[in-house]
Amino acid sequence: MKNLKLNKIILFLSITILFAISELRAAEKSGPNVIVILTDDQGYGDVGFNGCTDIPTPNIDRIANNGVKFTNGYVTYAVCGPSRAGLITGRYQDRFGFGRNPLLAPNDPGEGLPLSEETMATVLNKSGYKSMALGKWHLGAHRSQWPLNRGFDEFFGFLSGGHQYFPELWTLQNLSEIKGQWDGYKTKLMHNNGRVEEQEYLTDALSREAVSFVEKQAGGSPFFMYLAYNAPHAPMQATEKYLKRFNHIKDEKRRTYAAMVSAVDDGVGLLLNKLEELKIDDNTIVFFLSDNGGPEDHNASDNGPLREGKSSLYEGGIHVPFAMQWPGHVPAGMVYNHPVISLDIMATAVALANAGTKNPLDGVNLIPYLKGEKQGIPHKELFWRKYDQDWHAVRSKDYKMLRRGESDTEWYNLSKDISEKNELAKAEMKDPEEMLMAHDNWLSEMKDPVFWGLMQGGEYNKKHPSRFSIPSPLRIDSTPPQIPAGYELLWAEEFDQPGKPDEKYWSYENGFVRNNELQWYQPDNAMVKNGKLVIEGKREEVRNPNYNKKSENWRENRKYAEYTSASINTKEKFTFQYGIMEVRARVDTSMGSWPAIWTLGAERRWPEKGEVDVMEYYRHDGIPKILANAAWGNEKNYRPVWDSARVPLSSFLQKDPAWPEKFHVWKMVWNENVIQLYLDEVLLNEIDLEKATYSDGFNPFRQPHYILLNLALGSNGGDPSNTQFPLKYEVDYVRIYQRKSN
């Protein structure tokens, strides 16, 4: 008996130890948490670890003291947008044409980070990371560019290149109210895809949300946080709480600047304290840096010994305060003198997370160099380009070259002359021809800018007069169609003529039609008014003229219908094959509601004819969901084969609690190989059409399709008996684009 008990104890302990080991290995495999703290326009000399004396930064200094101070830390560009594009992708931004500060252009999907690029959040997500972006985005204002569409799970901040700091100045509800480039500074803050009523000073609100995110994620999946403070970027605004700390600074602008930096420092302290409190600081790697050098005349920043500042390729524009901590893994108090760059942040993070990237990275994993496991220097050369000024720079070890145009070239030895005061002759340089060749090779791989930037705003406005004609999500869109590049408008129903839907385009279904639904379809429930199609679901009794008490057909054995609605379609009036279909609509999410946007093939019976559900909303397994589907025939039993995507409504409500109150754009992109189904620029489902080819060679998705819009009630929609009627399904427009013919 004693041996049996002993064996059980040994077995229990063995299992416990194995479980602990497996948990440890799983944690190691997933990699550490990653936090990137990015300030905006902060000077190199404005942190204590770089010698600042008039602005105490004890918490920012903790990062350097707990880990590494990089004395030669760089960013990839001397102004905000391109620098952030390089950091968030781990690639020189000129590789993908992000060589300018993007305009605030919410109608233009090209005015921002190209969709060809993966963000750090996208890549880390492959290893199970949860991610949040906070603060300044500045990587595109079109919905396709919003953080939640670029890999992040959460967002709290603003889209534009800057922002007012005081809540009372946030007077614009959303982008539909902006009239100019700088109106983005006055919009209410976004939480995920919605807007919030925030009451705190901007910097404090960002710090609060950062700490909250860490609290939520602690003990769960590894996390990535991109905390992009707007401070100390202009406008120069600080609360009295921070201003009174700096009465010793007489220059008013410098005093306000100091207060703004101090607010950031407080936030960094709250964040570091929370990591320690939760005992996850040793499993969290924290980076701190500025997005570019300080614009000294503009915001009273101080770049210390560095020449010039923001917008310059001299050291003051690209050489920034840069520190990192990872307690227990990287030695505390370390000073690292070899050049590193913001590109290395992503390379380090994804290496530690064992995550693969679609595109090759330009950064390197710094950890082996910091631990002494790898000798030498991380980068043989670093490169910069300002395309519009034809200004280039290369750093190779201690030496730097700057070139304007073809003939104006400067050379410096930064190890002896960090202030770039003493220009060298080319003959005094080490391997200048090798540096020139490396620059030319790098340049050959770069792209010209793919969008116009702030310096071209006037020209952009002339060519895009509807730049700020952004529809409110709560109202119809009266702006002209935004025709995709390479396409032309084939057909459109704008629903702008009041009355019944245009009989040239639309026919009606009548009576009980499909799926044991409760409603009686009738034309009276579809009406065009106020620039939109309104399909109403009503609770009203209609006698079934086909009633047969003895029939086994559900369409006939119901004496009455207790509900009415409408279903319209373009059968025999309009079909299309391939192209893009866009439908802007607002759906009623009440119990019992089952609205749909769908297409059916023109030939053969269902399901052999093929069905595409661009949008369905109903209850699947009792849970309200948005569906994006395709169905076709199974030749063996003539039952449908489904390719379905089902997204719980709750996931949309988490991102935007007002989601049901707004219009949304559903889109089908269709060619002979694939159908892609989108909601608000987010891909929900992609259907490989070859799977639907029948043995006789017929493919239901390689034939013309017609369009259907309907609001069903009951069945999959749920029991509407306790629902308040009428229900409304509103369609703003239906637009079909096809590629331009040769």
Phi and psi in degrees as a GROMACS rama.xvg file:
@    title "Ramachandran Plot"
@    xaxis  label "Phi"
@    yaxis  label "Psi"
@TYPE xy
-61.4334  -41.8106  LYS-2
-62.6114  -37.0578  ASN-3
-64.333  -44.3081  LEU-4
-64.0124  -41.6615  LYS-5
-62.0074  -43.2462  LEU-6
-61.0526  -39.1997  ASN-7
-65.3636  -40.0899  LYS-8
-64.2736  -44.239  ILE-9
-62.1974  -42.1321  ILE-10
-62.0254  -43.8355  LEU-11
-61.8479  -46.9561  PHE-12
-63.3236  -38.8196  LEU-13
-62.514  -44.7668  SER-14
-64.0261  -41.676  ILE-15
-61.4433  -44.9806  THR-16
-64.5608  -43.6275  ILE-17
-62.2537  -40.5887  LEU-18
-63.2068  -43.8053  PHE-19
-62.2659  -41.9045  ALA-20
-63.6825  -42.4684  ILE-21
-65.1714  -38.3909  SER-22
-63.5559  -43.3771  GLU-23
-62.4458  -44.1443  LEU-24
-64.5284  -38.1657  ARG-25
-63.4497  -41.6933  ALA-26
-64.3807  -42.1946  ALA-27
-64.3537  -38.0462  GLU-28
-66.668  -37.392  LYS-29
-75.2424  -20.4281  SER-30
88.7826  166.602  GLY-31
-75.6399  162.612  PRO-32
-63.7274  152.998  ASN-33
-130.283  127.015  VAL-34
-124.484  127.025  ILE-35
-113.856  116.331  VAL-36
-103.245  115.946  ILE-37
-119.784  119.449  LEU-38
-93.2675  171.879  THR-39
-124.185  115.831  ASP-40
68.275  29.4771  ASP-41
-87.0698  134.7  GLN-42
-72.118  151.234  GLY-43
-56.8549  -37.0921  TYR-44
-90.0067  11.2905  GLY-45
-104.881  32.3796  ASP-46
-134.726  149.603  VAL-47
-60.418  -36.5487  GLY-48
-70.3926  -9.2603  PHE-49
-109.554  14.5103  ASN-50
100.223  8.56573  GLY-51
-65.999  136.791  CYS-52
-116.165  -25.2655  THR-53
-94.0142  -10.7902  ASP-54
-124.946  98.8481  ILE-55
-64.885  133.494  PRO-56
-130.902  61.7927  THR-57
-61.7595  -32.7637  PRO-58
-80.2263  -40.3897  ASN-59
-61.7388  -39.7658  ILE-60
-63.8021  -27.4807  ASP-61
-58.4183  -36.3726  ARG-62
-62.4053  -46.7779  ILE-63
-65.978  -40.7438  ALA-64
-69.777  -34.6068  ASN-65
-77.0813  -14.4227  ASN-66
-148.013  -111.266  GLY-67
-126.185  134.387  VAL-68
-100.826  122.53  LYS-69
-94.6408  111.962  PHE-70
-76.6284  -19.6979  THR-71
-125.023  60.9322  ASN-72
-95.4033  130.869  GLY-73
-123.439  161.491  TYR-74
-115.25  170.158  VAL-75
-88.5739  -5.45491  THR-76
-157.356  162.727  TYR-77
-97.5547  3.97069  ALA-78
-136.601  172.222  VAL-79
-59.8064  -64.6303  CYS-80
-56.3592  -57.1535  GLY-81
-60.3714  -36.3996  PRO-82
-60.8838  -42.3935  SER-83
-68.913  -36.1465  ARG-84
-62.9416  -39.2483  ALA-85
-65.8993  -44.1853  GLY-86
-63.4599  -46.5857  LEU-87
-76.1041  -16.0927  ILE-88
-108.623  -16.4257  THR-89
71.0164  17.6987  GLY-90
-132.549  144.942  ARG-91
-54.0098  125.825  TYR-92
-62.5117  -23.6051  GLN-93
-70.4703  -14.4994  ASP-94
-64.1645  -28.7148  ARG-95
-122.193  21.7663  PHE-96
79.2486  20.4697  GLY-97
-96.2376  57.7811  PHE-98
-94.7605  12.6807  GLY-99
-139.85  161.269  ARG-100
-73.1461  119.801  ASN-101
-69.7809  149.734  PRO-102
-77.4034  157.027  LEU-103
-80.0378  99.7947  LEU-104
-137.447  79.9227  ALA-105
-65.2192  -14.033  PRO-106
-90.9725  -3.69942  ASN-107
-116.738  104.399  ASP-108
-68.6235  -14.8953  PRO-109
-86.026  -9.71264  GLY-110
-91.6998  67.1059  GLU-111
170.317  -160.328  GLY-112
-69.1325  118.135  LEU-113
-57.8932  146.168  PRO-114
-69.3638  -10.3666  LEU-115
-69.8423  -15.5184  SER-116
-100.348  138.31  GLU-117
-90.6326  137.57  GLU-118
-87.5019  168.428  THR-119
-59.1736  -36.5199  MET-120
-64.296  -43.298  ALA-121
-59.1697  -44.9778  THR-122
-70.7334  -45.2037  VAL-123
-66.1174  -26.7708  LEU-124
-59.272  -29.2435  ASN-125
-64.0145  -22.9609  LYS-126
-104.493  20.0726  SER-127
86.0393  11.8096  GLY-128
-75.2427  144.465  TYR-129
-99.4697  141.795  LYS-130
-134.318  151.133  SER-131
-139.709  135.61  MET-132
-106.147  133.136  ALA-133
-127.419  140.58  LEU-134
91.6045  -133.687  GLY-135
-81.4407  129.245  LYS-136
-96.1427  -71.5046  TRP-137
61.0015  28.2573  HIS-138
-119.941  17.8247  LEU-139
130.504  136.774  GLY-140
-105.179  -11.6089  ALA-141
-65.14  147.241  HIS-142
-55.4905  -33.8958  ARG-143
-64.3892  -17.6652  SER-144
-99.0922  -4.49729  GLN-145
-61.6021  152.245  TRP-146
-52.5516  -40.0569  PRO-147
-69.8082  -15.859  LEU-148
-95.7003  1.08562  ASN-149
-122.436  32.0255  ARG-150
104.611  -14.7244  GLY-151
-84.3859  145.679  PHE-152
-86.4702  -28.2627  ASP-153
-140.532  155.65  GLU-154
-146.341  137.741  PHE-155
-142.097  110.145  PHE-156
164.137  -140.831  GLY-157
-146.909  157.378  PHE-158
-90.934  -25.5944  LEU-159
-79.5326  -179.653  SER-160
-81.6322  -0.37453  GLY-161
-171.402  176.495  GLY-162
-161.469  149.861  HIS-163
-66.2604  152.468  GLN-164
-97.8717  -23.2938  TYR-165
-98.2986  131.693  PHE-166
-56.5585  -32.7333  PRO-167
-67.0293  -12.7184  GLU-168
-93.7751  -3.10239  LEU-169
-89.939  80.9519  TRP-170
-96.4839  -10.1045  THR-171
-103.293  131.006  LEU-172
-69.1767  -42.6601  GLN-173
-159.886  -174.418  ASN-174
-66.1561  -19.9544  LEU-175
-67.3577  -13.9839  SER-176
-100.153  -2.78028  GLU-177
-79.3989  147.325  ILE-178
-122.933  -8.82558  LYS-179
-157.495  171.481  GLY-180
-53.76  -42.2995  GLN-181
-89.6719  -1.73584  TRP-182
-67.4755  -20.3574  ASP-183
-59.5274  -24.0246  GLY-184
-68.6097  -16.6943  TYR-185
-108.173  4.8859  LYS-186
-77.1222  152.397  THR-187
-64.9291  151.94  LYS-188
-67.5635  152.394  LEU-189
-98.8079  140.759  MET-190
-119.067  114.474  HIS-191
56.6323  -121.9  ASN-192
-101.424  5.29884  ASN-193
-111.355  177.556  GLY-194
-107.727  149.891  ARG-195
-127.713  155.304  VAL-196
-93.9875  95.1219  GLU-197
-95.6852  141.505  GLU-198
-113.699  -11.2756  GLN-199
-93.5848  157.484  GLU-200
-51.736  137.099  TYR-201
-52.036  -49.5534  LEU-202
-61.3976  -41.3317  THR-203
-66.3081  -37.7648  ASP-204
-64.4196  -41.1737  ALA-205
-64.4814  -41.9656  LEU-206
-63.5032  -42.5341  SER-207
-59.6372  -46.7045  ARG-208
-68.0787  -32.1648  GLU-209
-64.5974  -45.5983  ALA-210
-63.9857  -40.4942  VAL-211
-61.7659  -41.3139  SER-212
-62.9032  -42.6099  PHE-213
-62.2611  -42.4341  VAL-214
-60.759  -41.6875  GLU-215
-67.9708  -34.7047  LYS-216
-89.4863  -18.4369  GLN-217
-58.8036  130.355  ALA-218
85.791  -4.46075  GLY-219
-109.219  -139.654  GLY-220
-64.47  154.354  SER-221
-61.0268  153.009  PRO-222
-129.159  157.333  PHE-223
-126.192  127.28  PHE-224
-122.052  128.177  MET-225
-110.092  97.9548  TYR-226
-101.566  93.9033  LEU-227
-103.198  85.4154  ALA-228
-60.3237  145.182  TYR-229
-79.8403  -28.0139  ASN-230
-72.2564  148.492  ALA-231
-96.9479  39.7823  PRO-232
-64.5963  146.399  HIS-233
-61.1383  154.891  ALA-234
-74.0353  149.875  PRO-235
-81.1294  100.756  MET-236
-140.895  129.959  GLN-237
-145.837  154.156  ALA-238
-83.7437  161.823  THR-239
-61.3452  -31.5392  GLU-240
-53.0671  -41.8044  LYS-241
-90.354  -33.7251  TYR-242
-62.5625  -38.9711  LEU-243
-69.1767  -11.2268  LYS-244
-73.5055  -13.7538  ARG-245
-127.913  39.3249  PHE-246
-62.7757  -20.0682  ASN-247
-74.1386  -14.0307  HIS-248
-93.1588  115.1  ILE-249
-79.9767  -35.0414  LYS-250
-67.038  119.14  ASP-251
-62.147  -41.3076  GLU-252
-66.9517  -43.6908  LYS-253
-64.4102  -35.1732  ARG-254
-64.879  -43.8885  ARG-255
-66.4818  -41.2941  THR-256
-58.458  -45.5041  TYR-257
-61.1864  -40.9068  ALA-258
-63.2591  -39.1346  ALA-259
-67.1058  -40.5492  MET-260
-66.0632  -38.4652  VAL-261
-65.2802  -34.9091  SER-262
-63.1896  -41.5085  ALA-263
-61.9162  -44.4561  VAL-264
-60.5296  -39.974  ASP-265
-60.0117  -43.556  ASP-266
-63.3571  -40.4388  GLY-267
-61.8313  -39.0065  VAL-268
-63.6694  -43.1064  GLY-269
-60.0107  -40.3253  LEU-270
-68.0001  -46.903  LEU-271
-63.8497  -38.8208  LEU-272
-62.2394  -40.3808  ASN-273
-65.9125  -40.1773  LYS-274
-60.3768  -41.8506  LEU-275
-70.4219  -41.2044  GLU-276
-60.2378  -40.279  GLU-277
-83.5095  -2.5149  LEU-278
60.176  39.9269  LYS-279
-121.791  9.28496  ILE-280
-64.0471  -32.8141  ASP-281
-79.3949  -6.13502  ASP-282
-115.2  23.8552  ASN-283
-134.541  123.045  THR-284
-96.4409  127.119  ILE-285
-118.795  125.417  VAL-286
-107.887  144.171  PHE-287
-131.68  134.006  PHE-288
-165.432  168.765  LEU-289
-102.592  155.133  SER-290
-75.2883  -20.9486  ASP-291
-168.303  178.557  ASN-292
-71.1533  166.739  GLY-293
-77.5277  138.515  GLY-294
-83.4446  85.5152  PRO-295
-54.4818  -43.0078  GLU-296
-72.0694  -27.7623  ASP-297
-84.5166  -40.9748  HIS-298
-125.498  10.5067  ASN-299
66.6008  25.7956  ALA-300
-74.7888  172.205  SER-301
-137.575  115.507  ASP-302
-90.6251  14.6936  ASN-303
60.6118  -130.297  GLY-304
-80.0468  -2.70691  PRO-305
-80.8332  146.254  LEU-306
-80.2027  135.444  ARG-307
57.7393  -155.372  GLU-308
-163.162  -148.679  GLY-309
-45.1634  138.574  LYS-310
83.207  -6.66495  SER-311
-103.172  147.18  SER-312
-90.901  1.13811  LEU-313
-68.0226  167.119  TYR-314
-55.873  -33.3148  GLU-315
-63.4804  -17.4073  GLY-316
-93.5348  -24.7895  GLY-317
-126.077  -13.1905  ILE-318
-96.854  116.192  HIS-319
-127.269  162.115  VAL-320
-62.4321  133  PRO-321
-150.57  122.417  PHE-322
-147.057  163.313  ALA-323
-152.84  144.334  MET-324
-132.985  147.282  GLN-325
-154.893  79.5652  TRP-326
-54.1252  137.547  PRO-327
84.6497  -9.58674  GLY-328
-122.184  -35.2092  HIS-329
-119.937  132.403  VAL-330
-57.1901  139.541  PRO-331
-74.9502  147.219  ALA-332
71.738  18.051  GLY-333
-77.4746  142.071  MET-334
-116.616  122.032  VAL-335
-115.584  123.462  TYR-336
-101.126  -16.8706  ASN-337
-71.4857  148.369  HIS-338
-63.1616  133.745  PRO-339
-129.168  168.762  VAL-340
-145.809  158.362  ILE-341
-57.174  -24.1655  SER-342
-58.4432  -27.3985  LEU-343
-71.4935  -18.5875  ASP-344
-64.6192  -49.6841  ILE-345
-66.1269  -43.0154  MET-346
-59.8916  -39.2952  ALA-347
-67.0866  -46.6944  THR-348
-62.9448  -46.7226  ALA-349
-72.4478  -28.9565  VAL-350
-66.6968  -43.0513  ALA-351
-68.6924  -27.9168  LEU-352
-89.7732  -1.20597  ALA-353
54.7375  41.4133  ASN-354
-104.055  137.733  ALA-355
-91.5258  148.447  GLY-356
-112.138  148.259  THR-357
-71.7146  -40.6578  LYS-358
-107.523  144.98  ASN-359
-64.558  140.722  PRO-360
-92.8343  153.167  LEU-361
-96.9755  -15.5976  ASP-362
-85.0933  175.187  GLY-363
-131.277  155.701  VAL-364
-72.5965  116.819  ASN-365
-81.0286  -21.2793  LEU-366
-58.1249  -46.0567  ILE-367
-59.9029  -32.0612  PRO-368
-71.3686  -39.5652  TYR-369
-71.4269  -31.2169  LEU-370
-85.0206  -6.14423  LYS-371
80.0222  10.0328  GLY-372
-78.6404  -19.1814  GLU-373
-130.029  127.871  LYS-374
-91.6684  170.725  GLN-375
88.502  -159.996  GLY-376
-117.461  149.328  ILE-377
-63.8138  -34.6613  PRO-378
-133.245  128.786  HIS-379
-71.628  -42.5108  LYS-380
-138.263  153.694  GLU-381
-123.52  147.469  LEU-382
-130.527  150.09  PHE-383
-141.821  150.125  TRP-384
-146.062  136.092  ARG-385
-113.69  101.942  LYS-386
-60.9724  -49.5803  TYR-387
-68.2059  -25.5345  ASP-388
-96.1576  -1.89045  GLN-389
50.1803  48.9668  ASP-390
-119.843  130.641  TRP-391
-132.874  154.224  HIS-392
-146.037  148.183  ALA-393
-136.678  134.083  VAL-394
-114.05  128.075  ARG-395
-128.894  106.459  SER-396
56.2492  -117.39  LYS-397
-88.6389  -4.87807  ASP-398
-108.854  151.941  TYR-399
-138.162  138.669  LYS-400
-118.151  136.198  MET-401
-122.108  136.615  LEU-402
-135.311  129.356  ARG-403
-113.302  118.75  ARG-404
67.9995  -151.072  GLY-405
-93.1704  -24.045  GLU-406
-117.29  -24.3752  SER-407
-87.3236  98.477  ASP-408
-123.754  136.68  THR-409
-121.698  148.675  GLU-410
-130.506  139.384  TRP-411
-142.174  151.462  TYR-412
-105.611  101.563  ASN-413
-71.7185  -23.8989  LEU-414
-67.0807  -25.527  SER-415
-107.95  -16.4453  LYS-416
-146.714  69.5538  ASP-417
-65.5437  -21.4051  ILE-418
-84.8087  -2.2449  SER-419
52.3242  48.3408  GLU-420
-93.9905  -28.6298  LYS-421
-113.793  96.2891  ASN-422
-69.8347  136.375  GLU-423
-96.417  156.459  LEU-424
-77.327  153.025  ALA-425
-57.1583  -34.085  LYS-426
-66.5427  -21.5335  ALA-427
-83.8978  -7.08821  GLU-428
-83.1641  156.614  MET-429
-96.7584  119.773  LYS-430
53.9987  53.002  ASP-431
-64.4598  -35.7354  PRO-432
-66.9264  -35.5819  GLU-433
-65.585  -37.8835  GLU-434
-65.5189  -42.741  MET-435
-63.7092  -41.7823  LEU-436
-65.9749  -41.8347  MET-437
-61.595  -39.8983  ALA-438
-63.3492  -45.3799  HIS-439
-64.236  -39.8225  ASP-440
-64.5232  -42.3647  ASN-441
-62.7712  -44.7784  TRP-442
-62.4802  -33.563  LEU-443
-65.6165  -19.4734  SER-444
-93.0154  -7.08185  GLU-445
-89.501  157.769  MET-446
-108.934  151.519  LYS-447
-66.9731  157.954  ASP-448
-56.1037  140.09  PRO-449
-98.5826  -0.201499  VAL-450
-146.157  161.023  PHE-451
-79.9141  146.332  TRP-452
-111.183  -165.937  GLY-453
-57.6615  -35.1768  LEU-454
-71.1147  -15.6878  MET-455
-111.121  19.7783  GLN-456
-57.8779  -41.3713  GLY-457
-63.2362  -44.5364  GLY-458
-65.5872  -39.245  GLU-459
-61.2685  -43.443  TYR-460
-62.6936  -35.9832  ASN-461
-63.7712  -39.5586  LYS-462
-85.462  -15.1154  LYS-463
-131.013  69.7581  HIS-464
-62.8125  -19.9974  PRO-465
-97.9086  24.3232  SER-466
-51.9635  -41.3104  ARG-467
-107.482  16.0548  PHE-468
-85.5691  80.3142  SER-469
-109.451  121.913  ILE-470
-68.0614  145.382  PRO-471
-69.2643  138.713  SER-472
-65.7443  -10.9682  PRO-473
-96.9767  -6.39085  LEU-474
-132.154  171.95  ARG-475
-67.6786  158.388  ILE-476
-98.1636  109.744  ASP-477
-98.9263  6.63455  SER-478
-79.6125  155.601  THR-479
-62.4523  154.384  PRO-480
-58.2799  138.146  PRO-481
-89.8111  94.1405  GLN-482
-74.8074  123.358  ILE-483
-60.4469  147.308  PRO-484
-57.7727  132.807  ALA-485
86.059  0.527374  GLY-486
-117.329  167.714  TYR-487
-136.171  154.509  GLU-488
-76.2363  117.58  LEU-489
-88.9706  -42.4415  LEU-490
-158.61  142.722  TRP-491
-149.001  140.24  ALA-492
-121.321  107.222  GLU-493
-93.108  -8.17179  GLU-494
52.7798  49.2455  PHE-495
-107.457  3.11681  ASP-496
-107.381  112.633  GLN-497
-63.9924  151.497  PRO-498
118.745  -151.74  GLY-499
-75.2853  151.658  LYS-500
-52.7086  143.269  PRO-501
-57.5764  119.737  ASP-502
-68.9505  -13.5789  GLU-503
-66.6621  -27.947  LYS-504
-106.584  -35.0231  TYR-505
-120.214  139.651  TRP-506
-118.737  167.838  SER-507
-116.669  146.665  TYR-508
-91.2387  152.785  GLU-509
-132.953  142.032  ASN-510
80.005  -157.397  GLY-511
-78.7272  129.297  PHE-512
-118.91  -53.1425  VAL-513
-154.632  162.459  ARG-514
62.1591  22.1843  ASN-515
55.0522  32.3536  ASN-516
-71.8233  160.972  GLU-517
-88.2592  -22.9342  LEU-518
-81.9554  152.7  GLN-519
-101.452  117.496  TRP-520
-76.3601  134.161  TYR-521
-151.859  148.061  GLN-522
-60.7145  -29.4021  PRO-523
-61.7431  -19.6958  ASP-524
-87.8266  1.22777  ASN-525
-115.214  123.131  ALA-526
-145.967  140.877  MET-527
-96.3726  122.186  VAL-528
-153.895  144.311  LYS-529
55.7621  36.0148  ASN-530
79.1671  19.2365  GLY-531
-151.469  154.334  LYS-532
-82.2097  129.742  LEU-533
-118.947  115.583  VAL-534
-102.7  121.903  ILE-535
-105.986  133.703  GLU-536
-97.6516  126.038  GLY-537
-124.004  151.294  LYS-538
-93.7678  100.331  ARG-539
-154.97  148.928  GLU-540
-91.3652  131.357  GLU-541
-129.315  130.003  VAL-542
-72.836  135.954  ARG-543
-86.0584  111.309  ASN-544
-68.7434  -15.1117  PRO-545
-98.6329  16.4126  ASN-546
-61.3358  130.604  TYR-547
-142.904  106.907  ASN-548
-56.2346  -33.1254  LYS-549
-90.3741  -6.09065  LYS-550
-70.6158  145.725  SER-551
-91.5598  -3.63246  GLU-552
-83.9141  121.141  ASN-553
-60.439  -24.7919  TRP-554
-70.6643  -20.0919  ARG-555
-109.527  -26.0918  GLU-556
-89.5636  8.81103  ASN-557
-99.4345  121.698  ARG-558
-71.9629  -36.0587  LYS-559
-133.185  155.28  TYR-560
-102.57  135.735  ALA-561
-93.5171  -7.78294  GLU-562
-137.799  155.368  TYR-563
-130.519  155.823  THR-564
-161.666  -163.136  SER-565
-143.614  150.979  ALA-566
-139.153  123.289  SER-567
-120.332  154.117  ILE-568
-152.53  165.119  ASN-569
-104.508  20.3036  THR-570
-56.0755  130.803  LYS-571
64.6865  8.88075  GLU-572
-121.612  -33.1006  LYS-573
-157.193  131.044  PHE-574
-133.739  160.716  THR-575
-145.562  156.356  PHE-576
-133.679  114.064  GLN-577
74.2756  158.5  TYR-578
120.198  -156.108  GLY-579
-124.779  128.486  ILE-580
-111.328  126.858  MET-581
-118.332  132.277  GLU-582
-132.207  123.939  VAL-583
-103.145  123.819  ARG-584
-150.822  159.203  ALA-585
-122.039  128.091  ARG-586
-111.871  145.281  VAL-587
-86.3874  124.135  ASP-588
-100.959  17.5279  THR-589
-65.7154  157.49  SER-590
-58.0889  130.793  MET-591
99.9485  -16.2517  GLY-592
-79.7043  136.063  SER-593
-142.132  72.0578  TRP-594
-79.2532  156.541  PRO-595
-152.387  149.499  ALA-596
-123.743  119.418  ILE-597
-152.449  168.332  TRP-598
-131.916  153.853  THR-599
-131.478  145.559  LEU-600
-67.0852  151.194  GLY-601
-77.4747  -25.2322  ALA-602
-114.22  148.986  GLU-603
76.8328  169.068  ARG-604
-85.4457  164.789  ARG-605
-78.7256  138.851  TRP-606
-93.8092  0.419966  PRO-607
-61.5948  -23.8079  GLU-608
-74.6016  -19.4562  LYS-609
89.0918  138.781  GLY-610
-134.568  136.388  GLU-611
-122.013  117.093  VAL-612
-97.2338  93.1146  ASP-613
-62.2484  -36.3116  VAL-614
-149.892  131.82  MET-615
-134.764  144.055  GLU-616
-126.506  119.852  TYR-617
-161.981  -175.382  TYR-618
-97.4769  113.993  ARG-619
-107.401  122.21  HIS-620
55.7477  33.5982  ASP-621
80.5114  -1.14648  GLY-622
-108.936  126.515  ILE-623
-61.1838  128.804  PRO-624
-141.324  152.947  LYS-625
-95.8553  129.385  ILE-626
-117.785  147.182  LEU-627
-134.521  110.003  ALA-628
-132.791  164.63  ASN-629
-140.515  147.046  ALA-630
-138.383  146.661  ALA-631
-149.41  178.466  TRP-632
-83.3322  149.277  GLY-633
-104.134  113.673  ASN-634
-65.8317  -17.5948  GLU-635
-78.9896  -41.084  LYS-636
-129.409  3.83899  ASN-637
61.1453  25.8085  TYR-638
-98.9516  153.402  ARG-639
-71.2524  147.093  PRO-640
-101.457  128.888  VAL-641
-110.987  139.014  TRP-642
-118.473  102.837  ASP-643
-122.14  143.634  SER-644
-120.766  130.172  ALA-645
-128.582  116.548  ARG-646
-115.569  120.557  VAL-647
-56.7101  138.47  PRO-648
-57.1234  -30.9642  LEU-649
-59.1141  -31.687  SER-650
-68.0009  -31.8692  SER-651
-75.2984  -37.9207  PHE-652
-67.0424  -32.6204  LEU-653
-64.3577  -35.8317  GLN-654
-80.638  -28.6289  LYS-655
-156.894  98.5938  ASP-656
-58.6496  -23.2165  PRO-657
-89.6279  15.3935  ALA-658
-52.9201  -45.8779  TRP-659
-67.0165  -18.7793  PRO-660
-83.8646  -7.27799  GLU-661
-110.943  155.899  LYS-662
-78.4363  146.327  PHE-663
-134  157.054  HIS-664
-108.538  118.303  VAL-665
-99.8499  139.323  TRP-666
-139.12  137.008  LYS-667
-115.119  123.419  MET-668
-108.345  120.009  VAL-669
-131.926  124.325  TRP-670
-134.472  -173.739  ASN-671
-71.3055  -9.61032  GLU-672
-109.591  -27.8378  ASN-673
-151.927  151.63  VAL-674
-120.045  126.259  ILE-675
-113.191  133.142  GLN-676
-116.481  124.05  LEU-677
-119.931  152.095  TYR-678
-130.047  117.202  LEU-679
50.1105  47.0825  ASP-680
71.8427  5.67258  GLU-681
-99.9272  125.976  VAL-682
-71.8883  120.444  LEU-683
-97.3728  -36.4441  LEU-684
-154.439  146.974  ASN-685
-132.616  121.715  GLU-686
-109.864  122.008  ILE-687
-78.4749  112.492  ASP-688
-70.8828  -23.8176  LEU-689
-61.7023  -27.603  GLU-690
-62.5497  -21.6179  LYS-691
-98.175  7.90748  ALA-692
-75.8248  128.17  THR-693
-85.7831  169.497  TYR-694
-63.3656  -25.0249  SER-695
-86.6085  5.48885  ASP-696
91.0792  -9.36455  GLY-697
-76.1864  137.594  PHE-698
-125.785  120.975  ASN-699
-66.3332  -15.7875  PRO-700
-103.331  10.8617  PHE-701
-117.622  38.2117  ARG-702
-139.081  163.517  GLN-703
-62.827  147.159  PRO-704
-123.264  152.963  HIS-705
-111.909  167.504  TYR-706
-106.808  142.657  ILE-707
-131.155  139.852  LEU-708
-129.998  124.34  LEU-709
-153.116  159.128  ASN-710
-122.768  103.744  LEU-711
-87.7843  162.002  ALA-712
-132.672  142.545  LEU-713
76.4796  -159.162  GLY-714
50.5411  -124.934  SER-715
-63.5489  -18.5658  ASN-716
-71.3614  -17.6847  GLY-717
101.665  174.327  GLY-718
-82.0497  114.542  ASP-719
-91.3596  11.3697  PRO-720
-61.2979  -28.1668  SER-721
-105.599  13.2334  ASN-722
-86.9059  143.749  THR-723
-82.813  125.721  GLN-724
-106.49  161.687  PHE-725
-79.8076  156.839  PRO-726
-93.9481  148.151  LEU-727
-128.132  130.305  LYS-728
-117.055  116.126  TYR-729
-114.541  130.42  GLU-730
-118.918  119.741  VAL-731
-77.2824  -48.269  ASP-732
-160.381  163.12  TYR-733
-130.383  124.717  VAL-734
-131.719  136.816  ARG-735
-120.002  125.173  ILE-736
-115.849  143.649  TYR-737
-131.032  156.327  GLN-738
-62.2339  143.434  ARG-739
-63.0614  137.302  LYS-740
-78.4632  149.993  SER-741
